[in-house]
Amino acid sequence: MLQKAARETKIILDHEKEWKLGRCILRFPEILQKILDDLFLHTLCDYIYELATTFTEFYDSCYCVEKDRQTGEVLKVNMWRMLLCEAVAAVMAKGFDILGIKPVQRM
C-alpha cells in the first residue's frame, strides 16, 4: 500500500515540523559523504539522534491518522505524512546497518 502511495501521492509539507523533518531526511547522503571523507562514525550517531528527535517533534505535532474524538472513527489518513514516517524508518535502518546495530522491532 505504501509503495503505491509513494508513486501516486504528492508530498505536502505545510507544517513547519514537516519541513524540518524533510530537510533532516535529505541530509542523509551528505552525512554519509562526510563519514567517507573523515572516517568519523560518530557523525552518523549524532545524525541519527537528530533525526529521531526531529521525528518526535513531527509526530507530536502532525497527525498521520486523524480520528473523531468521540467515536474513534478514522476521519482522514495523511499519506504524505505516512511516507515521511516510512522514509525516517528507512534512513534509520540504513544508519543502524552501517553502524552494525540490530534495530529492535518493538519497545
SELUMZA-990573 format. One record per residue (C-alpha): residue number from 1; residue in three letters; chain; x, y, z. Coordinates in Angstrom, 2 decimals. Each point is the difference from the previous one (the first is absolute). Layout:
pos:NUM	code:Ala	unit:A	c1:X	c2:Y	c3:Z;
...
//
This chain:
pos:1	code:Met	unit:A	c1:0.00	c2:0.00	c3:0.00;
pos:2	code:Leu	unit:A	c1:2.78	c2:2.48	c3:0.88;
pos:3	code:Gln	unit:A	c1:1.93	c2:-0.84	c3:-3.18;
pos:4	code:Lys	unit:A	c1:-3.05	c2:0.88	c3:-2.08;
pos:5	code:Ala	unit:A	c1:-0.51	c2:3.16	c3:2.07;
pos:6	code:Ala	unit:A	c1:3.65	c2:0.95	c3:-0.50;
pos:7	code:Arg	unit:A	c1:-0.53	c2:-0.02	c3:-3.76;
pos:8	code:Glu	unit:A	c1:-3.34	c2:1.79	c3:0.04;
pos:9	code:Thr	unit:A	c1:0.04	c2:2.33	c3:3.01;
pos:10	code:Lys	unit:A	c1:1.21	c2:3.55	c3:-0.21;
pos:11	code:Ile	unit:A	c1:2.05	c2:0.89	c3:3.07;
pos:12	code:Ile	unit:A	c1:-1.53	c2:3.05	c3:1.69;
pos:13	code:Leu	unit:A	c1:2.19	c2:1.75	c3:2.55;
pos:14	code:Asp	unit:A	c1:-2.32	c2:2.65	c3:1.42;
pos:15	code:His	unit:A	c1:1.00	c2:-0.24	c3:3.65;
pos:16	code:Glu	unit:A	c1:3.37	c2:1.29	c3:1.25;
pos:17	code:Lys	unit:A	c1:0.73	c2:-3.39	c3:1.65;
pos:18	code:Glu	unit:A	c1:-0.57	c2:-1.76	c3:-3.34;
pos:19	code:Trp	unit:A	c1:2.52	c2:2.33	c3:-1.61;
pos:20	code:Lys	unit:A	c1:2.51	c2:-0.51	c3:2.79;
pos:21	code:Leu	unit:A	c1:-0.32	c2:-3.79	c3:-0.27;
pos:22	code:Gly	unit:A	c1:0.24	c2:0.06	c3:-3.79;
pos:23	code:Arg	unit:A	c1:3.18	c2:2.08	c3:0.12;
pos:24	code:Cys	unit:A	c1:1.48	c2:-2.34	c3:2.59;
pos:25	code:Ile	unit:A	c1:-0.75	c2:-3.09	c3:-2.12;
pos:26	code:Leu	unit:A	c1:1.59	c2:1.63	c3:-3.06;
pos:27	code:Arg	unit:A	c1:3.26	c2:0.54	c3:1.90;
pos:28	code:Phe	unit:A	c1:0.68	c2:-3.76	c3:0.19;
pos:29	code:Pro	unit:A	c1:2.11	c2:-0.24	c3:-3.20;
pos:30	code:Glu	unit:A	c1:2.03	c2:3.03	c3:1.17;
pos:31	code:Ile	unit:A	c1:0.63	c2:-1.71	c3:3.36;
pos:32	code:Leu	unit:A	c1:1.13	c2:-3.19	c3:-1.74;
pos:33	code:Gln	unit:A	c1:2.40	c2:1.97	c3:-2.19;
pos:34	code:Lys	unit:A	c1:1.41	c2:1.76	c3:3.05;
pos:35	code:Ile	unit:A	c1:0.62	c2:-3.36	c3:1.67;
pos:36	code:Leu	unit:A	c1:1.79	c2:-1.26	c3:-3.10;
pos:37	code:Asp	unit:A	c1:2.16	c2:3.12	c3:-0.08;
pos:38	code:Asp	unit:A	c1:1.03	c2:0.19	c3:3.66;
pos:39	code:Leu	unit:A	c1:-0.67	c2:-3.58	c3:1.25;
pos:40	code:Phe	unit:A	c1:-1.73	c2:1.21	c3:3.18;
pos:41	code:Leu	unit:A	c1:-3.00	c2:-2.29	c3:0.56;
pos:42	code:His	unit:A	c1:-1.24	c2:2.08	c3:2.94;
pos:43	code:Thr	unit:A	c1:-1.32	c2:2.45	c3:-2.60;
pos:44	code:Leu	unit:A	c1:-2.54	c2:-2.64	c3:-1.01;
pos:45	code:Cys	unit:A	c1:-0.97	c2:-0.61	c3:3.65;
pos:46	code:Asp	unit:A	c1:-0.55	c2:3.74	c3:0.48;
pos:47	code:Tyr	unit:A	c1:-2.09	c2:0.14	c3:-3.18;
pos:48	code:Ile	unit:A	c1:-2.18	c2:-2.98	c3:0.99;
pos:49	code:Tyr	unit:A	c1:-0.62	c2:1.62	c3:3.39;
pos:50	code:Glu	unit:A	c1:-0.94	c2:3.28	c3:-1.72;
pos:51	code:Leu	unit:A	c1:-2.30	c2:-1.87	c3:-2.41;
pos:52	code:Ala	unit:A	c1:-1.71	c2:-1.82	c3:2.89;
pos:53	code:Thr	unit:A	c1:-0.46	c2:3.26	c3:1.90;
pos:54	code:Thr	unit:A	c1:-1.36	c2:1.78	c3:-3.08;
pos:55	code:Phe	unit:A	c1:-2.35	c2:-2.92	c3:-0.68;
pos:56	code:Thr	unit:A	c1:-1.33	c2:0.17	c3:3.56;
pos:57	code:Glu	unit:A	c1:-0.74	c2:3.72	c3:-0.44;
pos:58	code:Phe	unit:A	c1:-1.78	c2:-0.77	c3:-3.29;
pos:59	code:Tyr	unit:A	c1:-1.98	c2:-2.90	c3:1.50;
pos:60	code:Asp	unit:A	c1:-1.14	c2:2.12	c3:2.94;
pos:61	code:Ser	unit:A	c1:-1.22	c2:2.82	c3:-2.27;
pos:62	code:Cys	unit:A	c1:-1.20	c2:-1.65	c3:-3.20;
pos:63	code:Tyr	unit:A	c1:-2.57	c2:-2.79	c3:-0.04;
pos:64	code:Cys	unit:A	c1:0.42	c2:-2.73	c3:-2.58;
pos:65	code:Val	unit:A	c1:-3.44	c2:-1.42	c3:0.79;
pos:66	code:Glu	unit:A	c1:-2.72	c2:2.38	c3:1.14;
pos:67	code:Lys	unit:A	c1:-2.81	c2:-1.52	c3:2.08;
pos:68	code:Asp	unit:A	c1:-3.28	c2:1.25	c3:1.39;
pos:69	code:Arg	unit:A	c1:0.51	c2:0.64	c3:3.72;
pos:70	code:Gln	unit:A	c1:-3.41	c2:-1.40	c3:0.98;
pos:71	code:Thr	unit:A	c1:-0.32	c2:-3.08	c3:-2.17;
pos:72	code:Gly	unit:A	c1:3.63	c2:-0.78	c3:-0.82;
pos:73	code:Glu	unit:A	c1:-1.01	c2:-0.28	c3:-3.65;
pos:74	code:Val	unit:A	c1:2.78	c2:0.72	c3:-2.48;
pos:75	code:Leu	unit:A	c1:-0.78	c2:3.29	c3:-1.74;
pos:76	code:Lys	unit:A	c1:3.09	c2:0.46	c3:-2.12;
pos:77	code:Val	unit:A	c1:3.28	c2:-1.76	c3:-0.78;
pos:78	code:Asn	unit:A	c1:2.76	c2:2.42	c3:-1.01;
pos:79	code:Met	unit:A	c1:1.99	c2:-2.22	c3:-2.36;
pos:80	code:Trp	unit:A	c1:2.78	c2:2.56	c3:-0.53;
pos:81	code:Arg	unit:A	c1:0.63	c2:-0.04	c3:3.74;
pos:82	code:Met	unit:A	c1:-0.01	c2:-3.80	c3:0.00;
pos:83	code:Leu	unit:A	c1:2.60	c2:0.14	c3:-2.77;
pos:84	code:Leu	unit:A	c1:2.15	c2:2.35	c3:2.10;
pos:85	code:Cys	unit:A	c1:-0.18	c2:-2.53	c3:2.84;
pos:86	code:Glu	unit:A	c1:0.99	c2:-2.78	c3:-2.41;
pos:87	code:Ala	unit:A	c1:2.94	c2:2.07	c3:-1.26;
pos:88	code:Val	unit:A	c1:1.20	c2:0.58	c3:3.57;
pos:89	code:Ala	unit:A	c1:-0.22	c2:-3.74	c3:0.70;
pos:90	code:Ala	unit:A	c1:1.99	c2:-0.80	c3:-3.15;
pos:91	code:Val	unit:A	c1:2.73	c2:2.55	c3:0.77;
pos:92	code:Met	unit:A	c1:0.28	c2:-1.15	c3:3.61;
pos:93	code:Ala	unit:A	c1:0.15	c2:-3.66	c3:-1.06;
pos:94	code:Lys	unit:A	c1:2.79	c2:0.75	c3:-2.47;
pos:95	code:Gly	unit:A	c1:1.86	c2:2.05	c3:2.61;
pos:96	code:Phe	unit:A	c1:-0.28	c2:-2.81	c3:2.54;
pos:97	code:Asp	unit:A	c1:1.20	c2:-2.48	c3:-2.63;
pos:98	code:Ile	unit:A	c1:3.08	c2:2.12	c3:-0.71;
pos:99	code:Leu	unit:A	c1:0.73	c2:0.18	c3:3.73;
pos:100	code:Gly	unit:A	c1:-0.55	c2:-3.74	c3:0.42;
pos:101	code:Ile	unit:A	c1:-2.95	c2:0.49	c3:2.34;
pos:102	code:Lys	unit:A	c1:-2.98	c2:-2.34	c3:-0.16;
pos:103	code:Pro	unit:A	c1:-3.14	c2:2.15	c3:0.43;
pos:104	code:Val	unit:A	c1:-2.79	c2:-1.15	c3:2.29;
pos:105	code:Gln	unit:A	c1:-3.38	c2:-0.59	c3:-1.60;
pos:106	code:Arg	unit:A	c1:-2.06	c2:1.01	c3:3.05;
pos:107	code:Met	unit:A	c1:0.51	c2:1.76	c3:3.28;
//
